[in-house]
Amino acid sequence: MPQVANELLTSEHLSASGKTIPQQNIKGIQPSPIQSSDLKATRITPIQISILNPIQLFPAERDVDFIRISIYGVNRNVKLVDVGVIPRVTENMYGIQLGLINIIEGTMNGIQYGYFGNYSYNYNGIQSSYFLNYTKNKFVGLQVGICNITGNMNGVQLGLILNYSKDLNGLQLGLINIHRNAHFISRILP
């Protein structure tokens, strides 16, 4: 990455790669190419391919900033696209996640489709599966599946059999709708 210098740079200044610049006078732009040692030190990778964690291109501590394809992959944060059989994110996901069973231990922001099910701690967006959607804490958006379970629901739950939320600010449509506290029309629905 280039570094713009409006003043004279000395050995006390760091390049974009984090290395000190040899003592010289530079005005303008200084190219600072990424070196292989820089890639090893960073916690971000654009692409991750995983068979079974820990058999993957990069360790689980890395963040993925473009696409992850896995059978069972584990990474801290994933942005944009996550496709796998059982994709697992230990912190946050931003984008689209597709899998048989999806696991987000932090917050999901986007669209999550799991054939069998989805799990997240917090959720903002659309969560859909043929069987179970489970958000442990706070959900904002739309849940669609046979069974939908969440802590605090702000939005709509469409469940063929069951919709459950501790607190509801929105709408539940399904055969069985359970909530402790409702703040909208769902109180009068079956």
VENKAUR-V593319 format. One record per residue. N is the residue number from 1. RES is the residue in three letters. PSI is psi as a letter, one per 30 degrees, with the letter a starting at -180 (none if undefined). Layout:
n: <N/N>
res: <RES/RES>
psi: <PSI/PSI>
//
This chain:
n: <1/2/3/4/5/6/7/8/9/10/11/12/13/14/15/16/17/18/19/20/21/22/23/24/25/26/27/28/29/30/31/32/33/34/35/36/37/38/39/40/41/42/43/44/45/46/47/48/49/50/51/52/53/54/55/56/57/58/59/60/61/62/63/64/65/66/67/68/69/70/71/72/73/74/75/76/77/78/79/80/81/82/83/84/85/86/87/88/89/90/91/92/93/94/95/96/97/98/99/100/101/102/103/104/105/106/107/108/109/110/111/112/113/114/115/116/117/118/119/120/121/122/123/124/125/126/127/128/129/130/131/132/133/134/135/136/137/138/139/140/141/142/143/144/145/146/147/148/149/150/151/152/153/154/155/156/157/158/159/160/161/162/163/164/165/166/167/168/169/170/171/172/173/174/175/176/177/178/179/180/181/182/183/184/185/186/187/188/189/190>
res: <MET/PRO/GLN/VAL/ALA/ASN/GLU/LEU/LEU/THR/SER/GLU/HIS/LEU/SER/ALA/SER/GLY/LYS/THR/ILE/PRO/GLN/GLN/ASN/ILE/LYS/GLY/ILE/GLN/PRO/SER/PRO/ILE/GLN/SER/SER/ASP/LEU/LYS/ALA/THR/ARG/ILE/THR/PRO/ILE/GLN/ILE/SER/ILE/LEU/ASN/PRO/ILE/GLN/LEU/PHE/PRO/ALA/GLU/ARG/ASP/VAL/ASP/PHE/ILE/ARG/ILE/SER/ILE/TYR/GLY/VAL/ASN/ARG/ASN/VAL/LYS/LEU/VAL/ASP/VAL/GLY/VAL/ILE/PRO/ARG/VAL/THR/GLU/ASN/MET/TYR/GLY/ILE/GLN/LEU/GLY/LEU/ILE/ASN/ILE/ILE/GLU/GLY/THR/MET/ASN/GLY/ILE/GLN/TYR/GLY/TYR/PHE/GLY/ASN/TYR/SER/TYR/ASN/TYR/ASN/GLY/ILE/GLN/SER/SER/TYR/PHE/LEU/ASN/TYR/THR/LYS/ASN/LYS/PHE/VAL/GLY/LEU/GLN/VAL/GLY/ILE/CYS/ASN/ILE/THR/GLY/ASN/MET/ASN/GLY/VAL/GLN/LEU/GLY/LEU/ILE/LEU/ASN/TYR/SER/LYS/ASP/LEU/ASN/GLY/LEU/GLN/LEU/GLY/LEU/ILE/ASN/ILE/HIS/ARG/ASN/ALA/HIS/PHE/ILE/SER/ARG/ILE/LEU/PRO>
psi: <k/l/k/k/k/f/l/k/k/a/f/f/k/k/l/f/f/f/l/k/k/l/j/l/j/k/k/b/k/j/k/i/k/k/l/e/e/e/e/e/f/l/g/k/k/f/k/k/k/k/d/k/k/g/i/l/e/l/l/f/f/k/k/k/g/d/k/k/k/l/d/j/k/k/l/d/k/k/k/d/k/j/k/l/e/i/k/k/k/f/c/l/k/j/b/k/k/k/l/e/k/k/k/j/f/b/k/k/j/b/k/k/j/k/e/e/l/k/k/l/e/l/k/j/b/k/k/k/l/f/d/k/k/j/j/e/d/k/k/j/b/k/k/k/a/e/k/k/k/l/d/j/k/j/b/k/k/j/k/e/e/k/k/k/k/e/k/k/i/b/k/k/j/l/e/k/j/k/k/e/k/k/g/a/f/f/f/f/l/none>
//
